């Protein structure tokens, strides 16, 4: 099948769709950066993360809270690329965690501030916090 498209004016881009594109951009960058860093190429890994940050920063949905979270994750990941020690002690784990979080659209942390929260998760977090106080 082929579709002919006219070259007329386009509608406004969907921020929800753009946010999901940004999630994929971030996840791909985290995966590639982790692979490079595991080979000891920290400067290239940092460049990959910075390129993804730039791309997301220029997107239609950059103002959305979800995309701000993605930018924060990429910045934090890039910060762990300063040295081999810093990457091995926390960066590798951070990148893997964020990569899995955004790939599966599920949070790995017990936090109410995750974009992947739902009602049952909120109840679980609240119960967990209540048990810690006892």
SEMI-98020 format. One line per field, with one value per residue (C-alpha): residue number from 0; z, x, y. Coordinates in nm, 2 decimals. Layout:
! SEMI-98020
resi	NUM;...;
c3	Z;...;
c1	X;...;
c2	Y;...;
This chain:
! SEMI-98020
resi	0;1;2;3;4;5;6;7;8;9;10;11;12;13;14;15;16;17;18;19;20;21;22;23;24;25;26;27;28;29;30;31;32;33;34;35;36;37;38;39;40;41;42;43;44;45;46;47;48;49;50;51;52;53;54;55;56;57;58;59;60;61;62;63;64;65;66;67;68;69;70;71;72;73;74;75;76;77;78;79;80;81;82;83;84;85;86;87;88;89;90;91;92;93;94;95;96;97;98;99;100;101;102;103;104;105;106;107;108;109;110;111;112;113;114;115;116;117;118;119;120;121;122;123;124;125;126;127;128;129;130;131;132;133;
c3	0.00;-0.06;0.08;-0.08;0.16;0.07;0.16;0.34;0.69;0.97;1.29;1.63;1.75;2.03;2.35;2.48;2.17;2.18;2.55;2.45;2.18;2.43;2.66;2.38;2.31;2.67;2.71;2.39;2.51;2.85;2.70;2.45;2.72;2.95;2.68;2.61;2.97;3.04;2.77;2.96;2.70;2.95;2.74;2.45;2.69;2.82;2.47;2.39;2.71;2.63;2.27;2.40;2.65;2.37;2.15;2.43;2.53;2.18;2.17;2.18;2.52;2.70;2.95;3.06;3.40;3.26;3.01;3.29;3.47;3.17;3.14;3.51;3.47;3.17;3.35;3.66;3.45;3.26;3.60;3.69;3.39;3.56;3.65;3.64;4.02;4.01;3.72;3.87;4.22;4.13;3.76;3.62;3.87;3.81;3.43;3.44;3.68;3.47;3.15;3.29;3.44;3.12;2.90;3.11;3.21;3.57;3.86;4.04;4.34;4.63;4.55;4.50;4.25;3.96;3.64;3.64;3.96;3.98;4.26;4.38;4.38;4.59;4.84;4.86;4.92;5.19;5.37;5.34;5.49;5.77;5.86;5.87;6.13;6.37;
c1	0.00;0.11;-0.03;-0.02;0.02;-0.05;0.21;-0.05;-0.02;0.04;-0.15;0.00;0.23;0.09;0.28;0.19;0.33;0.64;0.69;0.70;0.94;1.16;1.13;1.27;1.54;1.65;1.63;1.84;2.10;2.12;2.17;2.44;2.61;2.63;2.78;3.05;3.12;3.16;3.43;3.60;3.50;3.35;3.39;3.19;2.93;2.88;2.85;2.57;2.38;2.44;2.31;2.00;1.95;1.99;1.73;1.48;1.54;1.44;1.12;0.76;0.70;1.01;0.79;0.61;0.70;0.78;1.03;1.19;1.24;1.40;1.64;1.72;1.79;2.02;2.21;2.26;2.38;2.63;2.76;2.87;3.10;3.36;3.59;3.62;3.57;3.25;3.11;3.18;3.07;2.73;2.70;2.67;2.39;2.22;2.22;2.09;1.81;1.70;1.73;1.51;1.27;1.20;1.21;0.94;0.77;0.79;0.98;1.25;1.25;1.00;0.92;0.60;0.77;0.78;0.60;0.50;0.29;-0.06;-0.31;-0.20;0.16;0.06;-0.12;0.19;0.42;0.20;0.18;0.55;0.62;0.37;0.55;0.89;0.76;0.65;
c2	0.00;0.35;0.67;1.00;1.29;1.64;1.90;2.12;2.26;2.01;2.01;2.07;1.79;1.57;1.63;1.28;1.12;1.35;1.25;0.89;0.96;1.13;0.83;0.61;0.86;0.86;0.49;0.43;0.69;0.53;0.19;0.31;0.52;0.22;0.01;0.27;0.33;-0.04;-0.04;0.25;0.51;0.76;1.08;0.92;0.79;1.14;1.28;1.03;1.14;1.51;1.46;1.30;1.58;1.84;1.65;1.63;1.99;2.10;1.89;2.01;1.84;1.97;2.16;1.85;1.71;1.37;1.51;1.72;1.39;1.24;1.53;1.50;1.13;1.20;1.48;1.26;0.98;1.20;1.33;0.98;0.97;1.18;0.89;0.52;0.50;0.71;0.52;0.18;0.27;0.43;0.52;0.16;0.09;0.42;0.38;0.02;0.12;0.42;0.22;-0.05;0.20;0.38;0.06;-0.11;0.21;0.09;0.24;0.06;0.29;0.33;0.69;0.88;1.10;0.85;0.91;0.55;0.56;0.42;0.38;0.04;0.15;0.46;0.24;0.01;0.30;0.45;0.12;0.07;0.41;0.35;0.02;0.20;0.44;0.16;
